[in-house]
Structure formats: C-alpha cells, structure tokens
Amino acid sequence: MRNLLYCFLCALLTLVGCTNSSKNQNTYFLSPEAGTSVSVGDEIKLQLRFPEGKSADSVVYFVDDVRFSAVKDSQLVVFPTASAKIGSRLFTAKVFSNGEAQELSTNVILKPAQAPEQFSYKVLATFAHDTSSYTQGLEFHDGIFYESDGEYGSSSLRKVELKTGKVLKKQDLANEVFAEGLSILGDKLVQLTWQENVGLIYNKNSLVLQGQFPYQNSREGWGLCNDGERFYKSDGTNQIYFLNKDTYQEEGFIEVYNNQGPVDQLNELEFIDGKIYANVYQSDKIVIIDPKTGAVTGEIDLSGILQPKDRYPNTDVLNGIAYDSAGKKLYVTGKNWAKLFQIALFKN
C-alpha cells in the first residue's frame, strides 16, 4: 500500500513538473483565467507571461476581433466594461517577436452588476380564451388579438375577438408544421415554425400566406417581436437574434444574462417601451430584457394568476404576452388556458 501511494505521489509530482515546465517554456495569459466571471463596470486586467529570457516587440489586444490596445512585452492592459456587451467575450493577444506572430486567447463571462427588479401583478380584467389554442405567439392590433397556436397536426394562425375570445378568422397550417412565435410589422404578419427552419409571411388582414424565409444560425423558432426597425427572435437558448425587417436575415444577436448567469428557455416575446418581455418556458416568470445589452433588468412573477378552478386536463404552461401600445394595456395567457388577463405591474 505504501509503495502504491509512493508511486502515485511521484507520478503527480512528475505531472505538475511537466505542466510547470510547459508553462515556463510558452507564453500564456497570466490574467484573466479563462471562464472568469466579471460584473459590468469592473475592469478586466489583461497580462501575458513570457518564458524566462524571452520578450516581444509588441502585443496587440482584441476583444471579439475588435482591436482595442497595443503594448510592449508583458505590460498590463486594462479593459473597461461599462459599455461592453454582456455574455462571453473573447480576448485575443497577437504577439509579434522577431518577425513572427503568435495568437493567444482567453475568455471572460460578463454579467450585469445589478440584480433584476422584481415585479408583481394585479389582474384588471379577465377574458375568455379558447382552450384548444396551444398559445405560442400573441399580438394585439387594432382591437383584435392575433394568435399563433402550435402542436403538430393542429397548428394555426387566428384572429380573435377580445371581449369574447371568439375566433373570427383561422388559417390552418400543414400537419407537419409546428407553429411558434408571431409578430406584426406594417401589413405583414410573421409567424415562426419550431423545427421546420422557416418563418412564414402573411398578409395581416387576409391571413393569406405570401412567402417564407429560412433560419440561419439560430437553431429553432420560439418567440418573435419587433421594435419597428428589426425583428427579435428567440430559439430556446439565452440568445436573441436580430432579423432585418425587410430581408429577415440575421444581423447579430445578444446573450441574455442576469447577475447570476445566463437566462435560457426564452420563449414568447413582446417589445414594450424599449424593452423585450420574454416568457421563460415552463415557468410562471416573464423577464424584461434590455435589447442593447442583453441584461435582464426585471422579473415578473405571475404565480397563481390562473386559479385551480380554471385549470383543465389539457391546461399547460404560461405563454403569451400582448401589448396594446395605444391603450397602454398588457395582456397575458397560457397554452390551452381558459382565461386571458389584462394586468398591471408594480414593483415589490
């Protein structure tokens, strides 16, 4: 047993020695360590360690491929984060020495410094909602609800009367299509599909299909909203993609984080007063997201909004956010819910 323990310790010391020897022979990032979490507003200190007796003519630093500093040797470089994008930021050092170039990389997870504000709700009005609608997307426009409901074999696009929940017009989708998020811009209504990798474009008034577009880097279709200038698309991760309002091509994305880490399962989206409101799938929570940074600035707890007496065997999770921008009214519902609610929010 003693011999076995001795052999183990010798092997461990040999491994450590090899590791240290490797580090001593190579240039590497002394700071920051890969995967380090940093809060917005804190400085990120970048510094390289060179092998003994070696140096560099110059070192050029990049963040996400954008150059921001150039120094000599192992001089400390400070990167301010006050205006940096939230999420995983890649830092690259391009080291020039004796006519040769070497690239080194490390990454930092940048998180919001502040915890999200917490909101509760008050129900102002209650309306009937069709329990056959597996609500995926919800919009309010000119006094009418537009609703996308999912499930293979029963997906559709609907116009719904506010006061009664009556379906005024319905466009069924093919059985092999699972409908998802929904957004209106001008006279066009854009509907996502889940794993079919296409978005569908309709005439808002007639609900006649006019075209479609392919997804690019976003893996699936979940939620959709717009700010009048571009669309925002979720795919179940903590990323929200920007789509060109005319071509529907992806033009970047934000990573959504709160002060604890990434927030994924982002589902139905609604753009309200400069912020993105997102259902968090399989929860009673809506998060409020800054579309410029990806920071979660608020959380709405809607626990208990649907009473036990209004739940049926097919009642599913909270999903569906609509905003009447003219009347400043906020509506929420869920998948196969019997009720749709107008609510007011207040800070805890």
N, C-alpha and C positions, 0 to 999 in steps of 0.2 A: 504493500500500500504506500509506504514511504517512497519507494522507488518510482511508483506511478505518479505520485504528487510532485516529486523532484523533476521528472521528465516534463510534466505539464508546465511547471514554472519556467523551466528552461526554454520550452517552446514559446511560451508567452513573452518572455524577455527577448527572444530572438525576433518575434514578430514586431514588437514595439521598436526594437532597434532598427529593423528593416524599414518600418514606417518613418521613423525619425530620420533615418539616413536618406530615404526618398525625398522627404520634405527639405532636408538640408541641401539636396542636390538640385532642387527645382524651385522656380518662382511660383508663389501661390498667394491667394488672398488671405492676408492676416485678419482683415476686417472688411465687411461683416461676414460672419459664418453663414453659409447657405441655409435658407429657410428661416432666418431670423425674422421675428415679428416686430414691427415698428409702428407706432401710432403717428397719425398725421400731425405735423407740427414739430416732431422730433427730428434732429439731424441724423443723417446716416454718414458714418465715418468710413471712408474707403482707404485702405492702405495695403500695399503689397509687401511681401517678404522675399528678398532676393537671397540666393545662396551666398555663403561667405566668399568674399573676394570678387563678386560679380556686381554689375550695375547696369543701368540702361541709359541710353541717350535721351529718351523721352518716353512718357506714358500718356496715352490718350484714353480718357474715360467716356463711356457711352452708357446711357440708360435707355433700354428698349430701342437700341440702334440710333439714338439721337445723341450726338456729341455734346458734352457739357463742360469738359475741363481737360487741360493738358499740363503735365508737370514733369519734373525730372526725378528719376530714381524712385525711392520709397516715400516720397513726401506725402503727408496726409492730405486727403481731399475730402471736403465736407459737402454733402448734397442736401439742400434744404427740401423739406417735404410738404411745406404749407400748401402748395398748389399742384402737387403731384397726383397722378391717378391712383386710386385705391386698387389693391389687388397685388398680384405677383409682378414685381418689377425686376427685370433682368439687367444686371450691371456687367459691363464688359470692359476689360482693360486691354488695350492694344499696346504691347511693349516693343519698342524699337531699340535694337542694340547691334552695333557693328554691321549695319546694313541688312539685318534680318528682323522680321516681325513675328511676334507670338501673341496669341489671344488667350485671355483667361476670363472666366465668367463666374459669377455668383448671383444669388437671387435673394430678394427680401420680400416679405409679405407686409404690405402697407394697409393698416386698418384705421377706421375712424377713431378719433380720440374720445369722442363723446358717445355715451350710451343713447339709444333711441328714446325719444319722448314717448310716454305711454298714454294711450287714449282709451276711454270707454265710450259707450254709445247710449243713445236714448231713441227708442222707436217712436217716430212721429206719425206714421201711417202704415197700414197693412193692406196688401192687395193679394188677390188670388193668383196662384201660379200653377201652370199645368204640370202635374206630377209625371207626365210622360216625357218631359223635357230634361234630358241629361245635360244641364247647362254647362257650356264650355266658353261661350262668349256672350256678352250682354252690352247693348248700346241703347241710349235714349236720344231720339232725334225728332224734332217737330211733333212732340206729344205722343210718339209711338216708340215702343220697345222693339228692337231688332235683336233676335236671339239665335245663336248657333248652338244646336244640341247634337251631342255625339253618340257613340256606340256604332259598331258595325251592324249594318242591316237596318238601322233606324235613324241615321243622321239626317239633319235637315237644317234649313235656314228659314226663319219665321219673322213675320211682322205680328206684334202682339198689342192688343189694346190695354192701356194702363189700368183703367178702373176695374175691368172685369177679368183680365187675363185671357180673354178670348183670342184665338189665333185668327188673324184677319187674312193672312196670305202665307202659304207654305211652299217651299221648294225642297223636294226630297233629293238626297244625294244617292249615288250608286251604292249598292250593298257593300262593296269592297272599300269604301271610303269612310274614315272616322273623322268627323268634323271637329274643329277646335276653335281657337280664338277668332275674334271678329272686331273690325274697326271700320268706321265710315270717314271718308275724306272726299268732300265735294259731292258729286253724284255717283261716286263709286263706293261699293261695299266690298271689303276684302276679308275673306274667310280662310283660315289656315286648315290644313289637314294634319293629322297626327304623324303617321309614319309613311305617308304616301309621297312625301318630299315635294309637294307642290302647294302653292297658295292659289286660291280661286278669286276671280274678279267678277263682280256682278254690277248690273245697273241697280242703284238703290231703290228706285221706285217700282220697277217691274220684277225684280229679283231674277232677271234673265242673265245667265252666265255669259260673260263677254270675253273671258280669256283666263290664262293662268300663268304662273311663273315658278321656276324651280328654286329650291333652297340651295344655299351654298355651304358655308362652314357650319352653320347651326344644324344640329343633328336631327331635330324633330320640330314639329309645330305645337306650341302650347298656348301662349297668350299673345295678344296683339293690341296695340293702341297707337295713337299718333298725336303730334303737337301742332299739326297743320303744315309742318315743314318736312317731317320724315316720320316713318313708322318705327315702332319699337317692338321687338319680337323676343319672346322667351322660348326656351326649349327644354325646360325642366332642370337645367343646371343653375349655377349662380351667375350666368352671363345673360345680358340683354343686348341684342344685336340691333344696329341701326340699319334701316332699309330706306333706300332712295324712294321718294314718294311717287316718282314717275316710272322708274325702271324696276323697282323692287330689288335692286342689287344691294348686297350687304356693303356697308361703308364704315365698318368698325363695330366696336362693342364696349360695354362697361362690365366690370366684375362687381357683383353686389356683395357688400360686406357690412356687418355691424361691428361693434367694438370687440366682439368675441371671436369673429371669424366669418367665413363665407356663409351666405344665406342662399340655399338652393331650393328646388321644388317650386320655383316661381311659376305660377300658373296664369290665370286670367288677369289682364292688365287694363288699367284705365288711366288716362292722363288728366290730372286735375290741378289747376292753378300752378303749373310749372313743375309738378312732381308726378312720379309714376306710382300708382297704387297697385299692389300685386297681392292676389291670393297666394298663400303658402299652402300647397296641396296637402290634403289630409290633416289640416289643422283648422282651428277657428280663428286664425290670425290673418290680418292684412298688414303688409309692411308698406311704408312710404319711403320712396327711393329718390334721391337726388340724381336726375338723369345726366348731370355733368360729371359727377364723380363716382357714382355707384354706391355712395354711403346711404345706409338705412337711417333716416332721420326720425322715423316714428313707427310705432307698432300699435295696431288697433286690436283689442281683444273682444271678439264677438261671441264669446262663450254664452250659451243659454238663449241666444236670440230666437231659435226655433224651439218651441215648447214641446215636451214629450207627447202631448195630445195631438200635435200636428205632424208627428212622425209616422211613416208607414213602412211596410216591409222593404220597399224599394228606395226609401229615403237615403241619400248619400251625403257627401261632404259639402261644406260651404264652398261655393264657387259662383262668381258672377258679381261684377261691380259696374254700375252705370251712373253717369253724372249728367244732370240737366244743367248745362252751363248758364242758360238764360235765367232759370229759376233758382239756381244755386242749391239744387236738391241732389242728395246722394242716395242711391238705391243699392241693395244687396239681396242676393238669394243664394240658392244652392242647387245641386244636382238632384232632380226629382223631388224638389221641395214643393209643398202645398202653398207656401206663402212667399211673397216678395215684400221687402220692407224699405220704407223711407226712413233714414236715420240721421241723427245729428251727433257730432262727435264733441267730446270735451276731454281736456287733459286730466289725468289722475292727480 
